[in-house]
Amino acid sequence: MIELSEWIVMGDGVRLAASLFLPGDGEGDGPWPVLLEALPYRKDDLTASYRSEYRRLCGEGGYAVARLDLRGTGSSEGSPRTSMPRSSSRTWRP
């Protein structure tokens, strides 16, 4: 398993902070199913104690895990929003 800290750049240039947990060595083994946790609770501080559970899901279950600080919270840039602008939303279909 490999753990990475990455930036996700939004359409307006604001960068969101993400922690990625990838199965194996993280090189060329994917794609993997992904568990996404997007939260306003500072992924690196208040909920950092959950890391062992994410490592377990990654190692035992073969899931990639992505933890994301929402816009304007934690280590992410920008100002918090109470709603998502229509231009940022998408219709997801299985």
Backbone as JSON, one array per atom type, in Angstrom:
{
  "sequence": "MIELSEWIVMGDGVRLAASLFLPGDGEGDGPWPVLLEALPYRKDDLTASYRSEYRRLCGEGGYAVARLDLRGTGSSEGSPRTSMPRSSSRTWRP",
  "N": [[0.83, -1.17, 0.0], [0.38, 2.23, -0.7], [0.66, 5.6, 0.41], [-0.41, 8.8, -0.4], [-0.21, 12.38, -0.61], [-2.14, 14.67, -2.23], [-3.15, 17.28, -4.55], [-6.28, 18.38, -5.72], [-7.39, 20.06, -8.41], [-9.82, 22.46, -8.86], [-12.31, 23.72, -11.19], [-12.24, 26.51, -11.0], [-9.68, 26.97, -10.2], [-9.12, 26.68, -7.49], [-7.53, 24.68, -5.04], [-8.05, 21.49, -3.71], [-7.28, 19.61, -0.84], [-6.14, 16.31, -0.68], [-5.87, 13.01, 0.63], [-4.54, 10.02, -0.43], [-4.92, 6.56, -0.43], [-3.51, 3.79, -1.75], [-3.84, 0.52, -3.11], [-1.4, -2.19, -3.16], [1.69, -1.36, -4.71], [0.97, 0.99, -5.75], [1.58, 1.59, -8.33], [0.58, 1.23, -11.51], [-1.18, -0.92, -10.95], [-3.88, -0.52, -10.9], [-7.14, -0.1, -12.5], [-8.85, 0.63, -9.36], [-11.63, -0.04, -7.17], [-13.09, 2.78, -5.52], [-13.28, 4.36, -2.37], [-14.65, 7.27, -1.26], [-14.18, 9.9, 0.93], [-15.36, 12.9, 1.79], [-14.92, 15.65, 3.7], [-15.53, 18.25, 6.19], [-13.79, 18.34, 8.35], [-11.03, 18.6, 8.83], [-8.96, 16.53, 7.66], [-6.35, 15.82, 8.32], [-6.05, 16.29, 10.99], [-8.32, 16.26, 13.12], [-9.61, 13.82, 12.39], [-7.54, 12.09, 11.92], [-6.91, 9.83, 13.34], [-8.34, 7.8, 12.19], [-6.89, 6.66, 10.21], [-5.75, 4.03, 10.33], [-7.92, 2.38, 9.8], [-8.51, 3.05, 7.15], [-6.2, 2.17, 5.92], [-6.51, -0.56, 6.4], [-8.84, -1.14, 4.87], [-7.82, -0.62, 2.37], [-5.6, -2.41, 2.18], [-6.67, -5.03, 2.85], [-9.15, -5.12, 1.53], [-8.67, -4.24, -1.04], [-9.39, -1.76, -1.95], [-9.07, 1.58, -3.21], [-8.62, 4.45, -1.28], [-9.84, 7.67, -0.82], [-9.43, 10.61, 0.87], [-10.78, 13.75, 1.52], [-10.47, 17.19, 2.09], [-13.02, 19.5, 2.28], [-13.78, 22.39, 0.23], [-12.31, 25.33, 1.41], [-11.93, 24.36, 3.97], [-9.99, 22.65, 6.49], [-6.98, 21.65, 5.0], [-7.51, 22.54, 2.48], [-7.92, 24.98, -0.14], [-9.6, 28.18, -0.71], [-12.95, 29.44, -0.06], [-15.43, 28.3, 2.23], [-18.46, 26.76, 1.05], [-22.0, 26.78, 1.05], [-23.56, 25.49, -0.73], [-23.36, 23.66, -3.83], [-22.18, 25.05, -6.81], [-24.08, 25.09, -9.84], [-22.52, 24.65, -12.13], [-20.5, 23.02, -11.19], [-21.65, 20.67, -10.53], [-22.64, 17.34, -11.44], [-24.49, 14.91, -13.27], [-24.64, 11.69, -12.21], [-24.48, 8.44, -13.41], [-24.88, 4.96, -13.1]],
  "CA": [[0.0, 0.0, 0.0], [1.1, 3.5, -0.74], [-0.13, 6.75, 0.86], [0.02, 10.02, -1.07], [-0.93, 13.64, -0.41], [-2.29, 15.25, -3.56], [-4.06, 18.4, -4.74], [-7.27, 18.26, -6.79], [-7.63, 21.43, -8.85], [-11.19, 22.7, -9.31], [-12.43, 24.52, -12.4], [-11.89, 27.91, -10.73], [-8.29, 27.04, -9.77], [-8.96, 26.36, -6.07], [-6.98, 23.35, -4.83], [-8.56, 20.72, -2.58], [-6.28, 18.7, -0.3], [-6.6, 14.92, -0.63], [-4.97, 11.92, 1.01], [-4.88, 8.83, -1.2], [-4.38, 5.27, 0.0], [-3.62, 2.94, -2.93], [-3.4, -0.86, -2.89], [-0.14, -2.6, -3.78], [2.73, -0.33, -4.69], [0.39, 2.2, -6.31], [2.08, 1.78, -9.69], [0.07, 0.4, -12.59], [-2.0, -2.06, -10.56], [-5.3, -0.15, -10.95], [-7.96, 0.72, -11.6], [-9.41, 0.03, -8.15], [-12.83, 0.63, -6.65], [-12.67, 3.88, -4.65], [-14.1, 4.89, -1.3], [-14.36, 8.69, -1.15], [-14.68, 10.59, 2.11], [-15.17, 14.34, 1.66], [-15.39, 16.14, 4.99], [-15.05, 19.55, 6.63], [-13.26, 18.16, 9.71], [-9.56, 18.54, 8.83], [-8.54, 15.14, 7.49], [-5.03, 15.59, 8.89], [-6.04, 16.58, 12.42], [-9.39, 15.69, 13.94], [-9.94, 12.43, 12.04], [-6.32, 11.37, 11.55], [-6.88, 8.53, 14.03], [-9.04, 6.81, 11.36], [-5.97, 6.18, 9.18], [-5.55, 2.58, 10.36], [-9.07, 1.76, 9.14], [-8.34, 3.25, 5.7], [-5.13, 1.25, 5.51], [-7.09, -1.91, 6.39], [-9.72, -1.24, 3.71], [-6.94, -0.63, 1.21], [-4.81, -3.64, 2.14], [-7.47, -6.25, 2.87], [-10.26, -5.09, 0.59], [-8.26, -3.86, -2.39], [-9.98, -0.48, -2.31], [-8.36, 2.84, -3.08], [-9.37, 5.33, -0.39], [-9.52, 9.08, -1.01], [-9.96, 11.5, 1.91], [-10.73, 15.07, 0.93], [-10.95, 18.35, 2.85], [-13.89, 20.31, 1.45], [-13.36, 23.74, -0.1], [-12.26, 26.29, 2.51], [-11.78, 23.7, 5.26], [-8.76, 21.86, 6.62], [-5.83, 22.1, 4.22], [-7.95, 22.97, 1.16], [-7.98, 26.42, -0.39], [-10.89, 28.76, -1.04], [-13.92, 29.75, 1.0], [-16.48, 27.28, 2.32], [-19.73, 27.04, 0.38], [-23.13, 26.04, 1.61], [-24.15, 24.7, -1.81], [-22.48, 23.47, -4.97], [-22.68, 25.76, -8.0], [-24.58, 24.18, -10.88], [-21.44, 24.32, -13.06], [-19.62, 22.01, -10.6], [-22.38, 19.43, -10.28], [-22.82, 16.45, -12.58], [-25.41, 13.79, -13.08], [-23.89, 10.44, -12.22], [-25.29, 7.27, -13.74], [-24.05, 3.73, -13.07]],
  "C": [[0.88, 1.25, 0.0], [0.14, 4.62, -0.31], [0.45, 8.01, 0.25], [-0.81, 11.21, -0.59], [-0.95, 14.34, -1.75], [-3.2, 16.46, -3.5], [-5.01, 18.05, -5.88], [-7.66, 19.68, -7.16], [-9.04, 21.53, -9.41], [-11.18, 23.61, -10.54], [-12.05, 25.98, -12.21], [-10.47, 28.07, -10.2], [-8.06, 26.75, -8.3], [-8.49, 24.92, -5.93], [-7.57, 22.72, -3.57], [-7.51, 19.72, -2.15], [-6.87, 17.3, -0.19], [-5.48, 14.0, -0.15], [-5.45, 10.69, 0.27], [-4.17, 7.62, -0.61], [-4.6, 4.31, -1.15], [-3.12, 1.53, -2.63], [-2.07, -1.15, -3.59], [0.91, -1.52, -3.64], [2.25, 0.96, -5.32], [0.81, 2.47, -7.74], [1.46, 0.77, -10.64], [-0.81, -0.77, -12.22], [-3.49, -1.79, -10.75], [-5.9, -0.45, -12.31], [-8.5, -0.09, -10.43], [-10.76, 0.67, -7.87], [-12.38, 1.65, -5.61], [-13.73, 4.2, -3.6], [-13.69, 6.34, -1.11], [-15.0, 9.23, 0.13], [-14.33, 12.07, 1.95], [-15.76, 14.98, 2.9], [-14.81, 17.5, 5.34], [-14.33, 19.49, 7.98], [-11.75, 18.02, 9.76], [-9.05, 17.11, 8.83], [-7.2, 14.82, 8.16], [-4.97, 15.81, 10.4], [-7.09, 15.77, 13.17], [-9.69, 14.22, 13.64], [-8.72, 11.61, 11.63], [-6.24, 10.0, 12.21], [-7.58, 7.44, 13.23], [-8.11, 6.16, 10.33], [-5.81, 4.65, 9.17], [-6.71, 1.85, 9.68], [-8.97, 1.91, 7.62], [-7.25, 2.33, 5.17], [-5.65, -0.18, 5.44], [-7.98, -2.11, 5.17], [-8.9, -1.34, 2.43], [-6.22, -1.98, 1.09], [-5.63, -4.9, 2.04], [-8.54, -6.28, 1.79], [-9.89, -4.74, -0.83], [-8.88, -2.57, -2.88], [-8.92, 0.62, -2.3], [-9.24, 3.7, -2.18], [-8.88, 6.76, -0.62], [-10.21, 9.88, 0.08], [-9.74, 12.93, 1.45], [-11.24, 16.11, 1.91], [-11.79, 19.19, 1.89], [-13.31, 21.71, 1.25], [-13.41, 24.64, 1.14], [-12.17, 25.66, 3.89], [-10.47, 22.93, 5.29], [-7.63, 22.48, 5.82], [-6.21, 22.57, 2.82], [-8.02, 24.49, 1.08], [-9.41, 26.87, -0.58], [-11.73, 29.05, 0.19], [-14.98, 28.66, 1.03], [-17.74, 27.74, 1.6], [-20.81, 26.22, 1.03], [-23.84, 25.21, 0.55], [-23.16, 24.62, -2.96], [-23.02, 24.24, -6.16], [-23.06, 24.77, -9.09], [-23.46, 23.76, -11.83], [-20.51, 23.25, -12.51], [-20.33, 20.68, -10.39], [-22.53, 18.64, -11.58], [-23.87, 15.42, -12.25], [-24.61, 12.52, -13.23], [-24.84, 9.29, -12.5], [-24.39, 6.05, -13.72], [-23.88, 3.12, -14.43]]
}
